[in-house]
Amino acid sequence: MAEKVSRNFALRDEMGNEIGVFAGKSPRQAALKAANRGHTDIKLRERGTKKVHIFTGERKQIKKPANAPAWMPAKILKPNVKKVGIEKLE
């Protein structure tokens, strides 16, 4: 069985400049990584295509899970994203 390959997504700012790259098997996975770094308006261009995936993101502080290891702090930051849509570049 073939394994899925990780894809690269370039994070774009309001001006359209690419300011970072996040890898993931899906655009949502890359958006979660961007949200965990503090980005809220997330536009990810899939490398090699002209698709721009648009997400809104946030991160909330929650209590650690019950089955968490002892070294984990009592409060952790958990990212959350919602897909707004897809744009196609010209």
N, C-alpha and C positions, 0 to 999 in steps of 0.2 A: 504494500500500500504506500502510495507516494505521500510524503509529508508536505504540508502547506508551507510555502516560503514566506518569510516576513517581508512586508512591503514598507517602503519609505514614504513618509508624508511630510511635506514642507509646510511649516507654520507661517502664515502670511499676516502682516499687520494691516492697518487701515489703508495705508498707501499702496499696498500690493507688494511690498518688499518681503522677501523670505528671510525670516529672522531665526529659524531653528528647524531641526529635522527630528521627527519622532518616528520610530519604527513600530510596526505591529502587524498582525495578520489581518486586521480589519481597521477601517477608519475610526470606529468607536474606541478601539483599544488605544490607538495613538492619541485620540482626543482626551481620554482619561488620563494619559500621561501628561498632556499639556495642562489639563485642569489641575492636576496635582502639583504642578509648578506655579500655580497662581493665575493662569490665563483664564479670562471669562468669555470673551468673544473669540471663538476659535474658528479659523478658516484654514483648512488643511488641503493643500494641493497634492494629489497623488503623483509621485514622480513617474515620468514616462507617459503621462496622460494630460489632458486638459480639463480634468474634473476637479472642482473645488468643493469639498465637503464642509458644510457650515454647521457648527454646534454652538450651544450656549453651555457654559460650564461653571461650576462652583465647587468649593470644598468645605465640608462641615467638620467640626470637631465633635467626635463621638467617644463614648467609653470603649475601652478595648474589649474584644470578644472574650467570652468565658473560657475558651480553649486556647487563648493566646499564651505564648511563652513568658516566662518570668521576667526576662530582660525588657519586654515591651512596656513603654510608659502607660500610665493610667488612661490618658486621653490620646487619641490618634486623629489624623486628618484623613477624611474619606472623600474622594472625588466623585462628582456626579455630573453627567452630561446629557443633553437632550439635542437630538438632531433637528435642525431647522430646515435643511434642504441641501440641494446640490446645484452648483452653478457650472456652466461650461464656459471656458475661456475661448477667445477667438483666435 
